[in-house]
């Protein structure tokens, strides 16, 4: 397997999903990612055993595995002077320091940029935060539900105004996973910059900036026009400006999305595929301008056609249609999506309980078309002794540090 980050060492002092997800992607790409956890508690997310109402097995902890596969865990109490010294010894060997702790915590425990750069001036220092590393709220924490979804305008934009309140995020770690990819990309660029110029720089990402970028086209539109658009209530039918764009309900309550932004050359083929080839000969739909002028009539024909057969039929039958479309799938449906499976979207790692392999999702980038091979997330402090011996620490010192509680 191609490992584009092989030879890069990342020292991660982070919790939950947002920044650890960046570490997981770098590990996927071949980096040696050393995750520093508290000797007794570990990453706080290890104790989150309920995700969206689903109870999780602590030995098959998918919420933890997703952002932590492929890493090694070292237990260090960074609140102690002895623990800080061990952290600095690790930092001397690292290319990247990755953290999402708040600035006041970084200062208190002496692992802010100036402390780490004092022992390794050549290290890339990468921070992920809720609201950015500048401004009066830089010391305020948050989660993707608060910063990526709620505060960012996304929840508002996704909620039809007819509803009495905003939609909930619904997908745990949604913004976290997207933002983790951004940080991994930023770190990659910083490493390239260091290689070309010799300069080690700081990298910042935040959940709020992740949301700004993800919504950037719409936010720019609002800044330019002052017009805010929001989702509309779901209906079966096409747009009154383009009937080949919209959601259509099947006979069993499923939904097919048509998204033919430009219907040129697609009119006859589309009507034929939905079982009404005669509509392709209707002068009302002879060309795109005519189709738009008679959008309501075309939409009615499509609504009736889609309502005549079940979701599974359309999901297979429309594969030969020229225009752009998609089945509106559940995550359960996605697991049987042949195209996704052919692109190696599912990876397997050893289960922490020694049982059946645990299935996870690979990152969005693939190198040379090769399937990803990685390892399970580490148990808390699983690799402490091994990593410290690699640093050259004598066993007597390791024992003394364990006895004092500085490491586990």
N, C-alpha and C positions, 0 to 999 in steps of 0.2 A: 504494500500500500504506500502511495506517495505521501510523505510527511514533510510538508513545506515548512513546518516550524521545528523540525528536528534540530537539536542542539541549543534551542532557546529554553531558558529556565524562567518560570514565572513564580513569584512568591505572592500568594494570595492571602490577604487578611480581610476576609469578607464573610457576610452571612446572607441568608435568604436566597433569592433567585437572581436578582438583577445583575449584579457584578459577577457572582459565581458562574452565571451562564456564559459570560465572556471567557472565563477561565476554562469552562468545559469545551467551548469551541476551539480554543487554542490547544487544549489537550487532544481534541479530535484531530487537529492538524499536525500533531507530533511533538508539541512542547512538553517539557517536564514541568507539570504544575504542582507545586507544593502548597497545600491548603493548611493554613495555621488555624487551629481551633483551640478553644479553652480546654484545659486538661480534664475538667470534670463535666462541664455542660456540653461541650462540642458546639457546633453550629446550632443556633436556636431553632432553625427549621427542622432539625432532626426530631424535635418534639411536636411538630405539627402533624398530627395523625388523622386529620379530617380535611378533605379537599372537596369543596362543593357539596358537602353532605355525604361524601363517600369515606368510610373509615379505611385508613391505610395500615398495612402491616409494617411495623418498624424495620423488618428484615427484607421487605420488598417495597420500599418507600419510593414510589414513582416521583413524587414531588421533590424529593431530595436527589434521586438518581439523575433526573433530567439536567440539572445544572452542575452536577458534581462527578459525573462518570469520568474515568480516565485519570483521576488525580491521585496524589499521595497525601495522606493526612499526618500532620505533626502536631502534637498537643503541647502548646506553650502558653503559659500565663503571662501575657504581655503587660500586665499591671505590676509585675515584679521586676526589680533591677536585674536579677539573674535571667529571667525570661527575656527581657529586652536584649541582653547581651547575646543570647542564643539567636534571637531574631536578627540581630545585626550580622552575626556570623553567616546566617543563611543569605541575608541581603547582599553580602559581599560576592556571593557566587551567582547572583540572579541577574537577568537581563531586564526584567520587568517587575515592578512592585504594584500590586493590584489591590485596591481597597474600596469599601463603601462605608466605612465608619465615619461618623460625623467629625467635623474639624476639632471640636472641643475634646472628643475622645482621642483623636490622633495626637493632639497636643499633650493631654494628660498622660498618655501611655507612651509618648516619645517615639511614635512612628509616623509623624508627619513628614513632608517632603524634605525639610531641612535635616531631620534626624537620619533618614535613610540615605540621603545624598552625602552626609558626612562620612559614611563608611563606604559608599559606592557612588562616586560622582557621575559614573557612566550609566546609571540605571534609568530606565524609562519609568516615570512615576504616573500611574493611571488611577484616576478617581471616578467613581460613579456616585451620583447623589440624587436626591429627590428633586431639588429645585435649582441646582446649579451651584457653582463654587464662588459666585459673586452675589452681592446684594444683601439686604437686611435679613433674608430668610435662609442664608447659606447654612445656618446651624440647625435648621428644622428638618426633621426626618419625614419619611413618607413611604407609601407603597404604590404599586402601579394602580391600585383601585382609587387612590386619592389624587395622584399627580398625573398619571398617563390617561386615566379614564375620566375622572370627575372634573378636576380643575382645568383640564386642557381644552375643554369644549367638545371633546369627542362624545361624551355621554349625551350632551345636549343635541348635537348634530344627528346622532343615531336614533334619537327618540322622536317619534311623530308628535307634533304639537297637540294632537287630539287626546293623547294619553295624559293621565292626571299627574304623573311623575316620571322622572328619568329612568331609563332602562339601567339595570345593574350590569356590571361588566360581564358576568357569566362565565368567563374563562380565566381560571386562576393563572397568575404569572404571565398574562398576555403581553402587557407592555414590557415586563421584565425580560422576556425572551427576545423580543424585538430589540430592545435597548442593549442587551448583552451582545448581540451581533454587531451593533454599531461600535461598541467599545472594542471588541476584538478587531474590527477593521481599523479603528484609530490606532490601536497598538501596533498592528501590522505596518501601517504607514509610518509610525514613529520609529520602528525598528529599521525600516528602509532608509528613512532620513538620517538616522544615526550611522548607518553603514556608509552612506554617501558623503556625509559632512563631518562625522565624528561628534555631532551635537546630540546629547541626550535631552529630551524635552518632556514636558508634562502633558498628559492627556486627560481631558475632562469630558464626561458625558452625564446626562441627567435624564430622569424619567420625563420631565416636562419638555426637554428639548427633543426627546424621542417622539413625543406626541406632536410637537410642532412640525417636525420633518415629515412624519407619517401623514399629517393633514395639510402639508404645505401648499398644495395646489388650491385647496379651498380657502385657506387662510389668506393667501395672496389675492384670491378673488374678492374676499371680503374687504381687504385693505384697498383694493382698486375700485370696487363698485359700491361698497357699503351694503351689499345685499347678502343676507345670510340664508342659505338653503338648509333644510332639514329633511330627514327621511319622511316619507308619507306613509299612511296606514296601508297595510298590504291588501292588494286586490288582485284579481285575475284579469290580465289585459295588458295591452301595449300602450306606450306613450302616445298622447295625442299629436305629438310632433313626429314620432317614428314608431309605427306599430310593431316593428321588428325588435323593439327594445322593451322588455317588461317581463313579469313573472306570470306563468300560466299554470293553473291548477289542473292536475290529472284526475282521472275518474276515481282514484282511491285516496285523494287528498294530498298527493305529492305535488311538487312544484318543479317546473322547468323554466329556466331563465334564458331568454333570448337577448343577445347583446350585439346586434349587428349595427354598429355605429354608422357604417356606410353601407346601405342595402344595394348599392349599384352591382348589377350582375347576379344578385342573390334572390330576386323576387320569385321567379318561376321555380327555382330549385326548392326554396323554402316551402312554398305552398304545396309542391308535389310531395315533399317529405312528410308533411303533416296530414296528408291524405286528401287534399282538396286541389288536385292539379288544375281543375277548371278555373280556379281563382287566378291562375297565372295568365289566363286568356281574357280575363275581365278588363275592359278598357279603363276602369277606374284605377287599376294597378299596373298600367302598361310601362311606367317608368317611375323613377324615384319621386319626382315632383307630384305625379298623380297619386302615388301611394301616400305621400304626406298629406295631400289635400283630402284624401279619403281614409285617413288613418283610423277613424272610428269604425268604419265598415270593415276594414281589414282586421282590426283588433277583434271584432265580434266573430269573424270567421275563425281566427286562431283560437279564441277562447273555447268555442264549440268543438273544434277539432281536438284540442288537447284534453278536453273533458271526456272524450270518447274512449280513451284507453288508459291503462294504469301506468304508474311511474316507471316500473321495471321495463315495460315495453319501450317507452320513449328513451329511457337511459341507454338501451341497446340500439334502437332503430335510428336514432339521430346521428350516430357516429359517422355516417356517410354524407351528412348534410354539409354543404359548402360553408354556410354562415356560422358565426360564432354563437355558441350556446353552452349551457352547463346545467347538469342536474343540481338542484339545491339539496345537498347531502347532509346527513348527520355525520358525526365522527364515526359512528358505527358503519354507516355506508362507506365512508372513506377507506375503511380497513379492507374493503373488497374492491376498491378502485384499481383495476388492472394497471392503468398507466402510472399511478403513484407507486404501486408495488414494483413495477418494472424499473423504476428509477431509484430503487434501494432506499426508500424512505424509512423503512423499519430496520432497526439494528437490534442485535441480541447481546446481552451481557449476562454473566453468571449471577444467579440470584444470591442475595446475601444469606439466605437460609439453606443454600446448597441444593435447592430443588430445581424446578424447571427454569430455563433461561428467562430473564426479564426482558420484555420487548420495550424499546424506547424509540424516539424519533431522531433521525440524524439531522445535523445542521443543514442549512439551505445551500451550502456551497459544496460542490464535489470536484475532486481533482482527478484528471485523466479517466473519468467515468468509473472510478474504482469504488466498490462498496467499502463502508467504514468498518474498521475493526477497532474496538476499544475495550476497556475493562469496566467493571462495576464501580460505583462510587465507593470510596474507602470507608471503613468503619472509623469512628472517631479515634484519632491518635494512633491509627493502625501502623503507621510507618515511622514513628518517632525515632526509635532506636536505629533503624536502618539508615535513615537520612542523616542523622547526627554522626553515625560512624563513617558515612561517606564524606562528611566534612572533616573527618580526622579527629573527632573528639574521643578521648580515652574513655574506656568503660567506667573507670572510677569516677570520672567527672559526670558521666551520664547518670550513674547511680546516685551521686550526691544531688544532682538537679532533680531527680525523681523524688528523692527523700524530702527535699525542701518544698516540693509542690510546684516548682517552676516549670516542669514538663511532665508529661504523662507517657 
